[in-house]
Amino acid sequence: MDPDAVAKAFVEHYYRTFDSNRVALGGLYQDASMLTFEGDKIQGAAAIVAKLTSLPFQQCAHAITTVDCQPSGPAGGMLVFVSGSLQVGGESHALKFSQIWGND
Amino acid sequence: MDPDAVAKAFVEHYYRTFDSNRVALGGLYQDASMLTFEGDKIQGAAAIVAKLTSLPFQQCAHAITTVDCQPSGPAGGMLVFVSGSLQVGGESHALKFSQIWGND
């Protein structure tokens, strides 16, 4: 399968899950996973879910603007870069966001 | 050395070089390096330098806002995320930019 298509499908799945059921994001992380969120480093699926479910908003809707991916490492890993906007419940205008993934 | 300090030093060096002598960026890439630039994938130090020196501006000044890094892969690699602004010669206001590096 085309790596760009894999990256796009993953990203769409991730944010659809984020916007509908943040607890289920735990299934997309492992114990060795690390999330850096606004400078904080958070390790492991359980801690990452705790962080994402404690964000100070309930409703949110991510809109993806760009998805770029590159091969990474000898084991067929990928580096994925996403940018987009985030509409948070109760706020009148959208925030910009960007996020990257590596899976080596 | 602290990985965050290494990442910050690398990023400062990269953009100082970018702003003063783009050709010298070639020394920071290898033949296996890949740059994704606004959706284009460019492979190898020579091709990357050709791309960066052909951008439609001569003078530029990057200002770094955030540098985040995470360990990546079993071989001690890092994933680095940078955001900031870019002032281009002849333009009155700055552009936002973000860039990521992986070195597995």
N, CA and C atoms of all chains as a GROMACS GRO file, in nm:
protein
  624
    1MET      N    1   0.086  -0.120   0.000
    1MET     CA    2   0.000   0.000   0.000
    1MET      C    3   0.088   0.124   0.000
    2ASP      N    4   0.045   0.223  -0.068
    2ASP     CA    5   0.115   0.351  -0.077
    2ASP      C    6   0.133   0.412   0.062
    3PRO      N    7   0.258   0.444   0.102
    3PRO     CA    8   0.280   0.500   0.236
    3PRO      C    9   0.201   0.627   0.262
    4ASP      N   10   0.185   0.712   0.161
    4ASP     CA   11   0.108   0.834   0.182
    4ASP      C   12  -0.038   0.802   0.214
    5ALA      N   13  -0.090   0.699   0.150
    5ALA     CA   14  -0.229   0.660   0.177
    5ALA      C   15  -0.243   0.601   0.317
    6VAL      N   16  -0.141   0.524   0.359
    6VAL     CA   17  -0.142   0.468   0.495
    6VAL      C   18  -0.140   0.581   0.598
    7ALA      N   19  -0.051   0.679   0.574
    7ALA     CA   20  -0.039   0.790   0.668
    7ALA      C   21  -0.170   0.868   0.677
    8LYS      N   22  -0.230   0.893   0.561
    8LYS     CA   23  -0.355   0.970   0.559
    8LYS      C   24  -0.466   0.894   0.631
    9ALA      N   25  -0.474   0.764   0.608
    9ALA     CA   26  -0.577   0.683   0.674
    9ALA      C   27  -0.556   0.681   0.825
   10PHE      N   28  -0.430   0.667   0.867
   10PHE     CA   29  -0.402   0.667   1.010
   10PHE      C   30  -0.442   0.799   1.074
   11VAL      N   31  -0.403   0.908   1.010
   11VAL     CA   32  -0.431   1.041   1.065
   11VAL      C   33  -0.582   1.066   1.075
   12GLU      N   34  -0.654   1.028   0.970
   12GLU     CA   35  -0.799   1.047   0.973
   12GLU      C   36  -0.862   0.964   1.084
   13HIS      N   37  -0.815   0.841   1.100
   13HIS     CA   38  -0.865   0.755   1.207
   13HIS      C   39  -0.833   0.812   1.344
   14TYR      N   40  -0.711   0.861   1.360
   14TYR     CA   41  -0.667   0.914   1.490
   14TYR      C   42  -0.756   1.031   1.534
   15TYR      N   43  -0.777   1.127   1.443
   15TYR     CA   44  -0.852   1.246   1.486
   15TYR      C   45  -1.003   1.220   1.493
   16ARG      N   46  -1.053   1.128   1.412
   16ARG     CA   47  -1.193   1.090   1.426
   16ARG      C   48  -1.214   1.027   1.564
   17THR      N   49  -1.119   0.944   1.606
   17THR     CA   50  -1.126   0.883   1.739
   17THR      C   51  -1.111   0.988   1.848
   18PHE      N   52  -1.016   1.079   1.829
   18PHE     CA   53  -0.994   1.187   1.926
   18PHE      C   54  -1.124   1.265   1.946
   19ASP      N   55  -1.192   1.296   1.838
   19ASP     CA   56  -1.309   1.383   1.845
   19ASP      C   57  -1.434   1.311   1.897
   20SER      N   58  -1.434   1.176   1.890
   20SER     CA   59  -1.554   1.102   1.927
   20SER      C   60  -1.538   1.023   2.057
   21ASN      N   61  -1.416   0.977   2.088
   21ASN     CA   62  -1.398   0.890   2.205
   21ASN      C   63  -1.250   0.886   2.241
   22ARG      N   64  -1.209   0.987   2.318
   22ARG     CA   65  -1.065   1.003   2.346
   22ARG      C   66  -1.004   0.882   2.417
   23VAL      N   67  -1.086   0.814   2.501
   23VAL     CA   68  -1.034   0.698   2.574
   23VAL      C   69  -0.985   0.590   2.476
   24ALA      N   70  -1.052   0.578   2.363
   24ALA     CA   71  -1.014   0.476   2.265
   24ALA      C   72  -0.879   0.503   2.200
   25LEU      N   73  -0.826   0.624   2.216
   25LEU     CA   74  -0.693   0.652   2.162
   25LEU      C   75  -0.587   0.562   2.227
   26GLY      N   76  -0.617   0.512   2.347
   26GLY     CA   77  -0.523   0.423   2.415
   26GLY      C   78  -0.486   0.302   2.330
   27GLY      N   79  -0.579   0.257   2.246
   27GLY     CA   80  -0.552   0.144   2.159
   27GLY      C   81  -0.452   0.174   2.049
   28LEU      N   82  -0.421   0.302   2.030
   28LEU     CA   83  -0.328   0.342   1.924
   28LEU      C   84  -0.188   0.368   1.978
   29TYR      N   85  -0.172   0.355   2.110
   29TYR     CA   86  -0.040   0.375   2.172
   29TYR      C   87   0.004   0.246   2.240
   30GLN      N   88   0.136   0.236   2.262
   30GLN     CA   89   0.193   0.123   2.334
   30GLN      C   90   0.261   0.175   2.461
   31ASP      N   91   0.314   0.083   2.544
   31ASP     CA   92   0.381   0.126   2.667
   31ASP      C   93   0.506   0.209   2.636
   32ALA      N   94   0.569   0.182   2.521
   32ALA     CA   95   0.690   0.256   2.485
   32ALA      C   96   0.658   0.388   2.414
   33SER      N   97   0.531   0.413   2.387
   33SER     CA   98   0.495   0.535   2.313
   33SER      C   99   0.520   0.659   2.397
   34MET      N  100   0.558   0.764   2.332
   34MET     CA  101   0.574   0.892   2.401
   34MET      C  102   0.497   1.000   2.327
   35LEU      N  103   0.425   1.080   2.405
   35LEU     CA  104   0.358   1.199   2.352
   35LEU      C  105   0.427   1.322   2.410
   36THR      N  106   0.469   1.414   2.324
   36THR     CA  107   0.513   1.545   2.372
   36THR      C  108   0.400   1.641   2.343
   37PHE      N  109   0.348   1.700   2.450
   37PHE     CA  110   0.231   1.788   2.435
   37PHE      C  111   0.265   1.923   2.496
   38GLU      N  112   0.278   2.023   2.412
   38GLU     CA  113   0.314   2.158   2.458
   38GLU      C  114   0.432   2.153   2.554
   39GLY      N  115   0.532   2.074   2.516
   39GLY     CA  116   0.657   2.068   2.592
   39GLY      C  117   0.663   1.960   2.699
   40ASP      N  118   0.547   1.905   2.740
   40ASP     CA  119   0.548   1.795   2.838
   40ASP      C  120   0.567   1.661   2.768
   41LYS      N  121   0.655   1.577   2.823
   41LYS     CA  122   0.675   1.443   2.768
   41LYS      C  123   0.598   1.344   2.853
   42ILE      N  124   0.514   1.265   2.788
   42ILE     CA  125   0.424   1.173   2.858
   42ILE      C  126   0.443   1.034   2.799
   43GLN      N  127   0.476   0.938   2.883
   43GLN     CA  128   0.513   0.804   2.832
   43GLN      C  129   0.408   0.699   2.866
   44GLY      N  130   0.374   0.617   2.767
   44GLY     CA  131   0.286   0.502   2.788
   44GLY      C  132   0.142   0.531   2.756
   45ALA      N  133   0.072   0.428   2.705
   45ALA     CA  134  -0.066   0.445   2.659
   45ALA      C  135  -0.156   0.501   2.769
   46ALA      N  136  -0.145   0.448   2.891
   46ALA     CA  137  -0.237   0.490   2.998
   46ALA      C  138  -0.216   0.637   3.033
   47ALA      N  139  -0.089   0.678   3.046
   47ALA     CA  140  -0.060   0.818   3.081
   47ALA      C  141  -0.100   0.912   2.969
   48ILE      N  142  -0.083   0.867   2.845
   48ILE     CA  143  -0.121   0.951   2.731
   48ILE      C  144  -0.273   0.971   2.728
   49VAL      N  145  -0.347   0.863   2.750
   49VAL     CA  146  -0.493   0.875   2.754
   49VAL      C  147  -0.535   0.966   2.869
   50ALA      N  148  -0.470   0.952   2.985
   50ALA     CA  149  -0.504   1.039   3.099
   50ALA      C  150  -0.483   1.185   3.062
   51LYS      N  151  -0.374   1.213   2.991
   51LYS     CA  152  -0.346   1.351   2.950
   51LYS      C  153  -0.452   1.402   2.852
   52LEU      N  154  -0.482   1.319   2.751
   52LEU     CA  155  -0.571   1.366   2.645
   52LEU      C  156  -0.715   1.381   2.695
   53THR      N  157  -0.754   1.297   2.792
   53THR     CA  158  -0.890   1.309   2.845
   53THR      C  159  -0.900   1.420   2.950
   54SER      N  160  -0.788   1.473   2.995
   54SER     CA  161  -0.792   1.580   3.095
   54SER      C  162  -0.779   1.719   3.033
   55LEU      N  163  -0.775   1.726   2.901
   55LEU     CA  164  -0.765   1.858   2.836
   55LEU      C  165  -0.891   1.939   2.870
   56PRO      N  166  -0.878   2.070   2.879
   56PRO     CA  167  -0.986   2.152   2.932
   56PRO      C  168  -1.096   2.182   2.830
   57PHE      N  169  -1.138   2.079   2.757
   57PHE     CA  170  -1.254   2.093   2.670
   57PHE      C  171  -1.313   1.955   2.649
   58GLN      N  172  -1.443   1.950   2.623
   58GLN     CA  173  -1.509   1.821   2.599
   58GLN      C  174  -1.527   1.798   2.449
   59GLN      N  175  -1.603   1.886   2.387
   59GLN     CA  176  -1.628   1.872   2.244
   59GLN      C  177  -1.512   1.931   2.164
   60CYS      N  178  -1.472   1.861   2.061
   60CYS     CA  179  -1.371   1.919   1.972
   60CYS      C  180  -1.384   1.856   1.834
   61ALA      N  181  -1.338   1.928   1.736
   61ALA     CA  182  -1.343   1.879   1.597
   61ALA      C  183  -1.215   1.922   1.527
   62HIS      N  184  -1.135   1.824   1.489
   62HIS     CA  185  -1.012   1.851   1.414
   62HIS      C  186  -1.042   1.853   1.265
   63ALA      N  187  -0.988   1.950   1.195
   63ALA     CA  188  -0.992   1.952   1.048
   63ALA      C  189  -0.848   1.947   0.999
   64ILE      N  190  -0.820   1.850   0.914
   64ILE     CA  191  -0.683   1.827   0.868
   64ILE      C  192  -0.657   1.910   0.742
   65THR      N  193  -0.545   1.982   0.742
   65THR     CA  194  -0.508   2.062   0.624
   65THR      C  195  -0.402   1.990   0.540
   66THR      N  196  -0.295   1.943   0.603
   66THR     CA  197  -0.188   1.874   0.530
   66THR      C  198  -0.145   1.749   0.604
   67VAL      N  199  -0.109   1.646   0.529
   67VAL     CA  200  -0.046   1.524   0.583
   67VAL      C  201   0.075   1.496   0.495
   68ASP      N  202   0.194   1.497   0.555
   68ASP     CA  203   0.316   1.461   0.482
   68ASP      C  204   0.379   1.342   0.549
   69CYS      N  205   0.434   1.251   0.472
   69CYS     CA  206   0.505   1.140   0.534
   69CYS      C  207   0.634   1.110   0.461
   70GLN      N  208   0.727   1.053   0.537
   70GLN     CA  209   0.858   1.012   0.484
   70GLN      C  210   0.890   0.876   0.541
   71PRO      N  211   0.962   0.792   0.466
   71PRO     CA  212   1.018   0.671   0.525
   71PRO      C  213   1.119   0.710   0.633
   72SER      N  214   1.136   0.624   0.732
   72SER     CA  215   1.226   0.655   0.844
   72SER      C  216   1.283   0.526   0.900
   73GLY      N  217   1.415   0.520   0.906
   73GLY     CA  218   1.480   0.407   0.972
   73GLY      C  219   1.483   0.283   0.885
   74PRO      N  220   1.566   0.185   0.928
   74PRO     CA  221   1.588   0.065   0.846
   74PRO      C  222   1.472  -0.035   0.855
   75ALA      N  223   1.383  -0.018   0.952
   75ALA     CA  224   1.279  -0.119   0.974
   75ALA      C  225   1.146  -0.083   0.911
   76GLY      N  226   1.149   0.008   0.814
   76GLY     CA  227   1.024   0.042   0.745
   76GLY      C  228   0.934   0.136   0.822
   77GLY      N  229   0.993   0.216   0.910
   77GLY     CA  230   0.913   0.312   0.986
   77GLY      C  231   0.873   0.432   0.900
   78MET      N  232   0.789   0.515   0.958
   78MET     CA  233   0.746   0.636   0.889
   78MET      C  234   0.748   0.753   0.986
   79LEU      N  235   0.766   0.869   0.925
   79LEU     CA  236   0.757   0.995   0.995
   79LEU      C  237   0.640   1.066   0.931
   80VAL      N  238   0.543   1.109   1.011
   80VAL     CA  239   0.423   1.172   0.957
   80VAL      C  240   0.404   1.309   1.021
   81PHE      N  241   0.377   1.407   0.939
   81PHE     CA  242   0.356   1.544   0.986
   81PHE      C  243   0.215   1.588   0.945
   82VAL      N  244   0.142   1.640   1.040
   82VAL     CA  245   0.004   1.684   1.015
   82VAL      C  246  -0.012   1.828   1.058
   83SER      N  247  -0.082   1.906   0.980
   83SER     CA  248  -0.124   2.038   1.028
   83SER      C  249  -0.273   2.053   1.001
   84GLY      N  250  -0.336   2.138   1.080
   84GLY     CA  251  -0.479   2.156   1.064
   84GLY      C  252  -0.533   2.256   1.164
   85SER      N  253  -0.665   2.252   1.180
   85SER     CA  254  -0.727   2.341   1.277
   85SER      C  255  -0.818   2.262   1.369
   86LEU      N  256  -0.841   2.318   1.484
   86LEU     CA  257  -0.913   2.250   1.592
   86LEU      C  258  -1.020   2.344   1.644
   87GLN      N  259  -1.144   2.301   1.628
   87GLN     CA  260  -1.257   2.378   1.680
   87GLN      C  261  -1.296   2.317   1.814
   88VAL      N  262  -1.291   2.398   1.918
   88VAL     CA  263  -1.320   2.349   2.053
   88VAL      C  264  -1.457   2.401   2.094
   89GLY      N  265  -1.538   2.314   2.157
   89GLY     CA  266  -1.672   2.352   2.200
   89GLY      C  267  -1.670   2.478   2.285
   90GLY      N  268  -1.757   2.573   2.254
   90GLY     CA  269  -1.767   2.696   2.331
   90GLY      C  270  -1.676   2.807   2.284
   91GLU      N  271  -1.585   2.776   2.193
   91GLU     CA  272  -1.494   2.880   2.140
   91GLU      C  273  -1.542   2.922   2.002
   92SER      N  274  -1.531   3.051   1.973
   92SER     CA  275  -1.587   3.098   1.847
   92SER      C  276  -1.494   3.078   1.729
   93HIS      N  277  -1.364   3.074   1.753
   93HIS     CA  278  -1.278   3.052   1.637
   93HIS      C  279  -1.183   2.934   1.659
   94ALA      N  280  -1.135   2.880   1.548
   94ALA     CA  281  -1.055   2.758   1.552
   94ALA      C  282  -0.910   2.788   1.589
   95LEU      N  283  -0.847   2.693   1.655
   95LEU     CA  284  -0.704   2.696   1.684
   95LEU      C  285  -0.631   2.624   1.572
   96LYS      N  286  -0.506   2.665   1.547
   96LYS     CA  287  -0.419   2.586   1.458
   96LYS      C  288  -0.353   2.476   1.540
   97PHE      N  289  -0.329   2.363   1.479
   97PHE     CA  290  -0.250   2.261   1.548
   97PHE      C  291  -0.156   2.195   1.447
   98SER      N  292  -0.051   2.135   1.499
   98SER     CA  293   0.031   2.045   1.418
   98SER      C  294   0.081   1.934   1.507
   99GLN      N  295   0.105   1.819   1.448
   99GLN     CA  296   0.148   1.703   1.525
   99GLN      C  297   0.232   1.615   1.436
  100ILE      N  298   0.327   1.546   1.495
  100ILE     CA  299   0.408   1.453   1.418
  100ILE      C  300   0.403   1.316   1.483
  101TRP      N  301   0.422   1.213   1.400
  101TRP     CA  302   0.435   1.076   1.450
  101TRP      C  303   0.560   1.013   1.392
  102GLY      N  304   0.625   0.937   1.474
  102GLY     CA  305   0.731   0.847   1.429
  102GLY      C  306   0.700   0.709   1.484
  103ASN      N  307   0.727   0.607   1.406
  103ASN     CA  308   0.693   0.472   1.453
  103ASN      C  309   0.807   0.373   1.438
  104ASP      N  310   0.929   0.418   1.456
  104ASP     CA  311   1.042   0.325   1.446
  104ASP      C  312   1.046   0.233   1.566
  105MET      N  313   2.506   1.420   2.710
  105MET     CA  314   2.445   1.554   2.695
  105MET      C  315   2.293   1.538   2.689
  106ASP      N  316   2.226   1.634   2.745
  106ASP     CA  317   2.080   1.637   2.748
  106ASP      C  318   2.024   1.640   2.604
  107PRO      N  319   1.935   1.545   2.569
  107PRO     CA  320   1.881   1.542   2.432
  107PRO      C  321   1.812   1.672   2.392
  108ASP      N  322   1.743   1.735   2.486
  108ASP     CA  323   1.677   1.862   2.452
  108ASP      C  324   1.779   1.968   2.414
  109ALA      N  325   1.892   1.969   2.484
  109ALA     CA  326   1.997   2.066   2.454
  109ALA      C  327   2.060   2.037   2.318
  110VAL      N  328   2.079   1.908   2.288
  110VAL     CA  329   2.133   1.870   2.157
  110VAL      C  330   2.038   1.916   2.046
  111ALA      N  331   1.909   1.890   2.066
  111ALA     CA  332   1.810   1.927   1.965
  111ALA      C  333   1.810   2.078   1.943
  112LYS      N  334   1.813   2.152   2.053
  112LYS     CA  335   1.809   2.299   2.043
  112LYS      C  336   1.935   2.350   1.972
  113ALA      N  337   2.050   2.294   2.006
  113ALA     CA  338   2.175   2.337   1.942
  113ALA      C  339   2.173   2.306   1.793
  114PHE      N  340   2.124   2.188   1.757
  114PHE     CA  341   2.116   2.151   1.616
  114PHE      C  342   2.026   2.247   1.540
  115VAL      N  343   1.910   2.273   1.596
  115VAL     CA  344   1.811   2.358   1.529
  115VAL      C  345   1.866   2.500   1.512
  116GLU      N  346   1.930   2.552   1.615
  116GLU     CA  347   1.986   2.688   1.603
  116GLU      C  348   2.095   2.691   1.496
  117HIS      N  349   2.178   2.587   1.493
  117HIS     CA  350   2.283   2.579   1.393
  117HIS      C  351   2.223   2.568   1.252
  118TYR      N  352   2.120   2.485   1.238
  118TYR     CA  353   2.058   2.465   1.107
  118TYR      C  354   2.004   2.596   1.049
  119TYR      N  355   1.928   2.669   1.130
  119TYR     CA  356   1.866   2.791   1.075
  119TYR      C  357   1.964   2.906   1.063
  120ARG      N  358   2.066   2.910   1.148
  120ARG     CA  359   2.171   3.011   1.132
  120ARG      C  360   2.241   2.987   0.998
  121THR      N  361   2.266   2.860   0.968
  121THR     CA  362   2.328   2.826   0.839
  121THR      C  363   2.234   2.857   0.724
  122PHE      N  364   2.109   2.820   0.739
  122PHE     CA  365   2.009   2.848   0.635
  122PHE      C  366   2.007   2.997   0.603
  123ASP      N  367   2.009   3.080   0.705
  123ASP     CA  368   1.993   3.224   0.685
  123ASP      C  369   2.121   3.291   0.633
  124SER      N  370   2.236   3.225   0.650
  124SER     CA  371   2.362   3.289   0.613
  124SER      C  372   2.429   3.225   0.491
  125ASN      N  373   2.409   3.094   0.470
  125ASN     CA  374   2.481   3.026   0.362
  125ASN      C  375   2.412   2.893   0.332
  126ARG      N  376   2.308   2.901   0.251
  126ARG     CA  377   2.223   2.783   0.228
  126ARG      C  378   2.300   2.665   0.169
  127VAL      N  379   2.402   2.694   0.089
  127VAL     CA  380   2.479   2.586   0.028
  127VAL      C  381   2.543   2.496   0.135
  128ALA      N  382   2.582   2.558   0.246
  128ALA     CA  383   2.648   2.482   0.354
  128ALA      C  384   2.553   2.385   0.423
  129LEU      N  385   2.423   2.397   0.399
  129LEU     CA  386   2.329   2.300   0.456
  129LEU      C  387   2.357   2.159   0.404
  130GLY      N  388   2.420   2.150   0.288
  130GLY     CA  389   2.454   2.020   0.232
  130GLY      C  390   2.535   1.934   0.328
  131GLY      N  391   2.616   1.998   0.411
  131GLY     CA  392   2.697   1.925   0.508
  131GLY      C  393   2.615   1.863   0.620
  132LEU      N  394   2.488   1.902   0.630
  132LEU     CA  395   2.402   1.850   0.737
  132LEU      C  396   2.312   1.737   0.687
  133TYR      N  397   2.320   1.706   0.559
  133TYR     CA  398   2.240   1.598   0.502
  133TYR      C  399   2.331   1.489   0.445
  134GLN      N  400   2.276   1.368   0.430
  134GLN     CA  401   2.348   1.257   0.370
  134GLN      C  402   2.274   1.214   0.243
  135ASP      N  403   2.332   1.117   0.170
  135ASP     CA  404   2.266   1.071   0.049
  135ASP      C  405   2.130   1.006   0.077
  136ALA      N  406   2.118   0.949   0.197
  136ALA     CA  407   1.992   0.884   0.233
  136ALA      C  408   1.890   0.982   0.292
  137SER      N  409   1.931   1.106   0.311
  137SER     CA  410   1.841   1.205   0.373
  137SER      C  411   1.725   1.238   0.280
  138MET      N  412   1.611   1.264   0.338
  138MET     CA  413   1.497   1.308   0.259
  138MET      C  414   1.439   1.434   0.320
  139LEU      N  415   1.408   1.528   0.233
  139LEU     CA  416   1.337   1.650   0.273
  139LEU      C  417   1.199   1.647   0.208
  140THR      N  418   1.095   1.664   0.289
  140THR     CA  419   0.963   1.687   0.232
  140THR      C  420   0.935   1.836   0.247
  141PHE      N  421   0.914   1.903   0.135
  141PHE     CA  422   0.898   2.048   0.136
  141PHE      C  423   0.766   2.080   0.067
  142GLU      N  424   0.670   2.127   0.142
  142GLU     CA  425   0.538   2.158   0.088
  142GLU      C  426   0.487   2.045  -0.002
  143GLY      N  427   0.505   1.922   0.047
  143GLY     CA  428   0.450   1.807  -0.022
  143GLY      C  429   0.544   1.738  -0.120
  144ASP      N  430   0.652   1.806  -0.161
  144ASP     CA  431   0.752   1.744  -0.250
  144ASP      C  432   0.854   1.666  -0.169
  145LYS      N  433   0.884   1.544  -0.211
  145LYS     CA  434   0.987   1.465  -0.145
  145LYS      C  435   1.116   1.476  -0.226
  146ILE      N  436   1.223   1.515  -0.158
  146ILE     CA  437   1.352   1.541  -0.225
  146ILE      C  438   1.459   1.460  -0.153
  147GLN      N  439   1.531   1.375  -0.230
  147GLN     CA  440   1.624   1.281  -0.166
  147GLN      C  441   1.769   1.316  -0.196
  148GLY      N  442   1.854   1.313  -0.092
  148GLY     CA  443   1.998   1.329  -0.108
  148GLY      C  444   2.043   1.472  -0.084
  149ALA      N  445   2.165   1.485  -0.028
  149ALA     CA  446   2.217   1.616   0.009
  149ALA      C  447   2.218   1.713  -0.109
  150ALA      N  448   2.264   1.668  -0.226
  150ALA     CA  449   2.278   1.760  -0.340
  150ALA      C  450   2.143   1.812  -0.386
  151ALA      N  451   2.045   1.722  -0.396
  151ALA     CA  452   1.912   1.763  -0.442
  151ALA      C  453   1.845   1.854  -0.339
  152ILE      N  454   1.869   1.827  -0.212
  152ILE     CA  455   1.810   1.911  -0.106
  152ILE      C  456   1.869   2.052  -0.112
  153VAL      N  457   2.000   2.061  -0.129
  153VAL     CA  458   2.063   2.192  -0.141
  153VAL      C  459   2.011   2.265  -0.265
  154ALA      N  460   1.995   2.191  -0.375
  154ALA     CA  461   1.943   2.254  -0.497
  154ALA      C  462   1.804   2.312  -0.472
  155LYS      N  463   1.722   2.238  -0.399
  155LYS     CA  464   1.587   2.287  -0.367
  155LYS      C  465   1.594   2.410  -0.279
  156LEU      N  466   1.673   2.403  -0.173
  156LEU     CA  467   1.673   2.512  -0.076
  156LEU      C  468   1.735   2.640  -0.134
  157THR      N  469   1.832   2.623  -0.225
  157THR     CA  470   1.892   2.743  -0.285
  157THR      C  471   1.807   2.799  -0.398
  158SER      N  472   1.707   2.724  -0.443
  158SER     CA  473   1.622   2.773  -0.552
  158SER      C  474   1.493   2.836  -0.500
  159LEU      N  475   1.477   2.846  -0.369
  159LEU     CA  476   1.356   2.908  -0.315
  159LEU      C  477   1.350   3.055  -0.361
  160PRO      N  478   1.231   3.107  -0.380
  160PRO     CA  479   1.217   3.238  -0.446
  160PRO      C  480   1.243   3.356  -0.352
  161PHE      N  481   1.348   3.347  -0.272
  161PHE     CA  482   1.390   3.462  -0.192
  161PHE      C  483   1.539   3.445  -0.163
  162GLN      N  484   1.607   3.557  -0.143
  162GLN     CA  485   1.751   3.551  -0.112
  162GLN      C  486   1.773   3.570   0.038
  163GLN      N  487   1.732   3.684   0.089
  163GLN     CA  488   1.750   3.711   0.231
  163GLN      C  489   1.638   3.646   0.310
  164CYS      N  490   1.671   3.583   0.422
  164CYS     CA  491   1.567   3.534   0.511
  164CYS      C  492   1.622   3.525   0.652
  165ALA      N  493   1.531   3.529   0.748
  165ALA     CA  494   1.570   3.519   0.889
  165ALA      C  495   1.466   3.437   0.963
  166HIS      N  496   1.508   3.322   1.012
  166HIS     CA  497   1.420   3.235   1.090
  166HIS      C  498   1.426   3.275   1.238
  167ALA      N  499   1.311   3.281   1.302
  167ALA     CA  500   1.306   3.298   1.448
  167ALA      C  501   1.236   3.175   1.505
  168ILE      N  502   1.301   3.109   1.597
  168ILE     CA  503   1.250   2.983   1.652
  168ILE      C  504   1.158   3.012   1.770
  169THR      N  505   1.040   2.952   1.770
  169THR     CA  506   0.947   2.969   1.882
  169THR      C  507   0.952   2.849   1.976
  170THR      N  508   0.941   2.727   1.922
  170THR     CA  509   0.945   2.607   2.007
  170THR      C  510   1.036   2.502   1.944
  171VAL      N  511   1.101   2.425   2.030
  171VAL     CA  512   1.177   2.306   1.990
  171VAL      C  513   1.136   2.193   2.084
  172ASP      N  514   1.078   2.088   2.030
  172ASP     CA  515   1.045   1.970   2.112
  172ASP      C  516   1.120   1.851   2.057
  173CYS      N  517   1.166   1.763   2.145
  173CYS     CA  518   1.229   1.642   2.095
  173CYS      C  519   1.187   1.521   2.175
  174GLN      N  520   1.193   1.408   2.111
  174GLN     CA  521   1.161   1.279   2.173
  174GLN      C  522   1.265   1.178   2.127
  175PRO      N  523   1.296   1.081   2.212
  175PRO     CA  524   1.375   0.968   2.165
  175PRO      C  525   1.296   0.891   2.060
  176SER      N  526   1.368   0.825   1.968
  176SER     CA  527   1.300   0.754   1.859
  176SER      C  528   1.385   0.636   1.816
  177GLY      N  529   1.326   0.520   1.816
  177GLY     CA  530   1.394   0.402   1.763
  177GLY      C  531   1.494   0.343   1.860
  178PRO      N  532   1.538   0.219   1.831
  178PRO     CA  533   1.627   0.148   1.923
  178PRO      C  534   1.771   0.197   1.917
  179ALA      N  535   1.806   0.275   1.814
  179ALA     CA  536   1.947   0.311   1.794
  179ALA      C  537   1.981   0.449   1.849
  180GLY      N  538   1.897   0.501   1.939
  180GLY     CA  539   1.927   0.631   1.999
  180GLY      C  540   1.894   0.748   1.910
  181GLY      N  541   1.800   0.731   1.818
  181GLY     CA  542   1.759   0.841   1.732
  181GLY      C  543   1.674   0.943   1.805
  182MET      N  544   1.645   1.050   1.737
  182MET     CA  545   1.559   1.153   1.793
  182MET      C  546   1.461   1.201   1.689
  183LEU      N  547   1.351   1.249   1.739
  183LEU     CA  548   1.249   1.315   1.658
  183LEU      C  549   1.244   1.457   1.711
  184VAL      N  550   1.259   1.555   1.623
  184VAL     CA  551   1.264   1.695   1.667
  184VAL      C  552   1.158   1.774   1.591
  185PHE      N  553   1.083   1.852   1.664
  185PHE     CA  554   0.979   1.936   1.605
  185PHE      C  555   1.009   2.082   1.636
  186VAL      N  556   1.004   2.165   1.534
  186VAL     CA  557   1.036   2.308   1.549
  186VAL      C  558   0.921   2.390   1.493
  187SER      N  559   0.885   2.496   1.561
  187SER     CA  560   0.794   2.593   1.502
  187SER      C  561   0.856   2.732   1.518
  188GLY      N  562   0.818   2.822   1.432
  188GLY     CA  563   0.872   2.956   1.440
  188GLY      C  564   0.818   3.043   1.330
  189SER      N  565   0.887   3.154   1.307
  189SER     CA  566   0.846   3.244   1.200
  189SER      C  567   0.965   3.276   1.110
  190LEU      N  568   0.934   3.316   0.991
  190LEU     CA  569   1.032   3.334   0.885
  190LEU      C  570   1.007   3.470   0.820
  191GLN      N  571   1.108   3.555   0.835
  191GLN     CA  572   1.100   3.687   0.771
  191GLN      C  573   1.178   3.679   0.640
  192VAL      N  574   1.111   3.708   0.531
  192VAL     CA  575   1.174   3.698   0.399
  192VAL      C  576   1.201   3.839   0.348
  193GLY      N  577   1.319   3.859   0.288
  193GLY     CA  578   1.356   3.991   0.237
  193GLY      C  579   1.252   4.045   0.141
  194GLY      N  580   1.210   4.170   0.161
  194GLY     CA  581   1.114   4.234   0.073
  194GLY      C  582   0.969   4.214   0.114
  195GLU      N  583   0.946   4.125   0.212
  195GLU     CA  584   0.809   4.103   0.260
  195GLU      C  585   0.789   4.178   0.392
  196SER      N  586   0.670   4.234   0.410
  196SER     CA  587   0.651   4.317   0.529
  196SER      C  588   0.616   4.236   0.653
  197HIS      N  589   0.555   4.121   0.635
  197HIS     CA  590   0.526   4.044   0.757
  197HIS      C  591   0.582   3.902   0.749
  198ALA      N  592   0.599   3.842   0.866
  198ALA     CA  593   0.664   3.712   0.877
  198ALA      C  594   0.567   3.599   0.844
  199LEU      N  595   0.621   3.492   0.790
  199LEU     CA  596   0.547   3.367   0.768
  199LEU      C  597   0.568   3.277   0.887
  200LYS      N  598   0.470   3.192   0.916
  200LYS     CA  599   0.489   3.086   1.015
  200LYS      C  600   0.554   2.967   0.946
  201PHE      N  601   0.639   2.894   1.016
  201PHE     CA  602   0.689   2.770   0.960
  201PHE      C  603   0.695   2.664   1.069
  202SER      N  604   0.695   2.540   1.028
  202SER     CA  605   0.728   2.432   1.121
  202SER      C  606   0.802   2.326   1.042
  203GLN      N  607   0.888   2.253   1.111
  203GLN     CA  608   0.970   2.152   1.046
  203GLN      C  609   0.999   2.042   1.147
  204ILE      N  610   1.014   1.921   1.096
  204ILE     CA  611   1.052   1.810   1.185
  204ILE      C  612   1.175   1.742   1.131
  205TRP      N  613   1.250   1.681   1.221
  205TRP     CA  614   1.364   1.598   1.186
  205TRP      C  615   1.352   1.463   1.254
  206GLY      N  616   1.388   1.360   1.179
  206GLY     CA  617   1.410   1.228   1.239
  206GLY      C  618   1.548   1.181   1.196
  207ASN      N  619   1.620   1.116   1.280
  207ASN     CA  620   1.756   1.073   1.244
  207ASN      C  621   1.783   0.926   1.273
  208ASP      N  622   1.682   0.843   1.256
  208ASP     CA  623   1.705   0.699   1.279
  208ASP      C  624   1.783   0.637   1.166
   0.00000   0.00000   0.00000
